[in-house]
Amino acid sequence: MTAADVLETVQSDLATELSRLGSSKALYAATEGELEADRVLEAAAEAERAAAETFSAWADDESNADAREVFESIAADERAHAERVREELDGEKVSDPGAVGAEEAHDLAIPAHLRSIDGTVERAGALLGRILVADESKSQYVGYFVGDADPQTAGVFRDLRGDLDGQRERALELLETVCADEADWEAATEAAAKVVRVAYEEHVETLESLGVDPKPVC
């Protein structure tokens, strides 16, 4: 098995979930029904801050040097992303991205789940899963600001989404480094898939709590 197989398996097995996480309803869920520009930006900044703190925490207690380097680099990416989103808002509306830890942020399902993972192989797989989910969500942020006639902010999210290509390559390379046997590959695949499932479960629960059917209208 290879890292490319992990990616293909998760994308194939969870194609429906990923598709729905990339739908307009996903942004409605992320903002809890408040589809206004400031609230959309706040939701994005919150997610980026939580991711930065989570990956930084992983790096702090990671014994594998290769994994630690990847986690540190992606934490840095996410801090930069949070800052770019913050710059789109008035300073009073979003706190400094370094001031809010993952535990202090809104109870987001993915960061909470990621913080529960200890193994290097499982973290490498979960990192890939988080990147897949983030790619879907950022496509909706781009679309929202295009529709809101705000090309500047749409461009910001387009750039952030572009950064995920590099993150995905780092995650795939890390999987090739840390997976030594079939058991490792299976554990990594399940860890990646679990992140997608956790994100989708939160998506469904939030929409249902808002009285919205999570299934697309055919």
C-alpha positions in Angstrom: 0.0 0.0 0.0 1.1 3.6 -0.6 0.1 7.0 0.6 -1.6 7.5 -2.8 -3.7 4.4 -2.0 -4.8 5.9 1.3 -5.8 9.1 -0.4 -7.7 7.3 -3.1 -9.5 5.0 -0.6 -10.7 7.8 1.6 -11.8 9.9 -1.4 -13.7 7.0 -2.9 -15.2 5.5 0.3 -16.3 8.9 1.6 -17.1 10.6 -1.7 -20.7 11.5 -0.6 -19.6 12.9 2.8 -16.8 15.0 1.2 -19.2 16.3 -1.4 -21.7 17.4 1.2 -18.9 19.0 3.2 -18.2 21.0 0.1 -21.8 22.1 -0.4 -23.3 25.5 0.4 -25.1 23.9 3.4 -21.6 23.3 4.9 -21.1 27.1 5.2 -24.6 27.5 6.6 -23.7 24.9 9.3 -20.2 26.5 10.0 -21.9 29.8 10.7 -24.9 28.2 12.5 -27.2 29.8 10.0 -25.7 33.3 10.2 -24.6 33.8 6.6 -23.2 37.3 6.9 -19.7 38.3 5.8 -18.3 39.0 9.3 -19.7 35.8 10.7 -18.3 33.8 7.8 -14.9 35.3 8.4 -15.2 34.7 12.2 -16.0 31.0 11.5 -13.0 30.7 9.2 -10.6 32.4 11.7 -11.9 30.2 14.5 -11.2 27.0 12.5 -7.7 28.2 11.5 -6.8 29.1 15.1 -8.0 25.8 16.4 -6.0 23.9 13.8 -2.8 25.9 14.5 -3.1 25.1 18.2 -3.8 21.5 17.6 -0.9 20.8 15.3 1.4 22.8 17.5 0.4 20.6 20.4 1.1 17.5 18.3 4.6 18.8 17.5 5.3 19.5 21.1 4.9 15.9 22.2 5.9 14.1 18.9 9.0 11.9 19.2 9.4 11.2 15.5 11.5 14.0 14.0 10.0 13.9 10.6 6.5 14.0 11.9 7.3 16.8 14.3 8.7 18.9 11.5 5.6 18.4 9.4 3.3 19.2 12.3 5.3 22.4 13.1 5.2 23.5 9.4 1.5 23.0 9.1 0.8 24.7 12.5 2.8 27.7 11.1 0.6 27.6 7.9 -2.6 27.7 10.0 -1.3 30.6 12.1 -0.6 32.5 9.0 -4.1 31.6 7.6 -5.8 32.8 10.8 -3.9 36.1 10.6 -4.8 36.6 6.9 -8.5 36.0 7.7 -8.3 38.3 10.8 -6.9 41.1 8.6 -10.2 40.9 6.6 -12.1 41.9 9.8 -12.0 44.9 12.1 -9.5 44.2 14.8 -12.2 44.3 17.5 -14.2 41.5 16.0 -11.6 38.8 16.0 -9.0 38.3 18.8 -5.3 37.8 18.0 -4.9 34.3 16.4 -2.2 33.4 18.9 -4.4 34.3 21.9 -7.0 31.6 21.6 -6.1 28.0 22.3 -7.9 25.1 20.8 -9.7 24.4 24.1 -10.9 28.0 24.3 -12.4 28.1 20.8 -15.9 27.2 19.8 -16.4 23.4 20.4 -15.3 22.4 16.9 -15.5 18.6 16.3 -12.4 18.1 14.2 -9.9 19.8 16.6 -11.4 18.0 19.6 -11.1 14.7 17.7 -7.5 15.4 16.6 -6.4 16.3 20.1 -7.5 12.8 21.2 -5.0 11.1 18.8 -1.7 10.0 20.1 0.1 7.6 17.6 2.4 9.0 14.9 0.9 6.9 12.2 -2.6 7.8 13.2 -1.8 11.5 13.4 -0.3 11.3 9.9 -3.4 9.7 8.6 -5.7 12.2 10.5 -3.7 15.1 9.1 -4.5 13.9 5.6 -8.2 13.6 6.5 -8.3 17.1 7.9 -6.7 18.5 4.7 -9.4 16.8 2.6 -12.1 18.4 4.8 -10.4 21.8 4.8 -10.2 21.7 1.0 -13.9 21.2 0.7 -14.8 23.9 3.2 -12.4 26.5 1.7 -14.1 26.0 -1.7 -17.3 27.3 -0.1 -15.6 30.3 1.4 -14.3 31.2 -2.0 -17.7 30.8 -3.5 -19.4 32.8 -0.8 -17.2 35.9 -1.3 -17.5 35.6 -5.1 -21.2 35.7 -4.7 -20.9 38.5 -2.2 -19.1 40.6 -4.9 -16.0 40.7 -2.8 -13.2 39.5 -5.1 -10.4 40.5 -2.7 -11.6 38.3 0.1 -12.5 35.5 -2.3 -8.8 35.8 -3.5 -7.6 35.4 0.1 -9.5 32.1 0.5 -8.4 31.0 -2.9 -4.8 31.5 -1.8 -5.4 29.6 1.5 -7.0 26.8 -0.4 -4.0 26.7 -2.7 -1.7 26.2 0.3 -3.5 22.9 1.0 -1.8 21.4 -2.0 1.5 21.7 -0.3 0.1 20.4 3.0 -1.3 17.4 1.2 2.0 16.6 -0.3 3.7 16.9 3.1 1.1 14.6 4.6 1.5 12.0 1.8 5.3 12.1 2.2 5.0 11.7 5.9 2.8 8.6 5.5 5.4 7.1 3.3 8.0 7.7 6.0 6.1 6.5 9.1 4.1 3.6 7.7 6.2 0.4 8.0 3.8 -2.4 7.3 0.2 -3.2 6.3 -1.1 -2.6 9.8 0.3 0.9 9.7 -1.3 1.6 6.4 -4.7 0.4 7.6 -4.4 2.5 10.8 -3.5 5.5 8.7 -6.4 5.0 6.3 -8.9 4.6 9.2 -7.6 7.7 10.9 -8.0 9.8 7.8 -11.5 8.4 7.2 -12.4 9.0 10.8 -11.7 12.7 10.5 -14.0 13.0 7.5 -16.7 11.1 9.4 -16.4 13.3 12.4 -16.7 16.4 10.3 -19.7 15.0 8.5 -21.4 14.0 11.7 -21.0 17.5 13.1 -22.3 18.9 9.8 -25.4 16.8 9.9 -26.1 17.4 13.6 -25.7 21.2 13.2 -28.0 21.4 10.2 -30.6 19.2 11.8 -30.5 21.5 14.9 -31.2 24.4 12.6 -34.1 22.6 11.0 -32.3 22.0 7.7 -32.2 18.7 5.9 -28.5 17.8 5.4 -29.3 15.8 2.2 -29.0 17.7 -1.1 -32.2 18.5 -2.9 -32.3 16.4 -6.1 
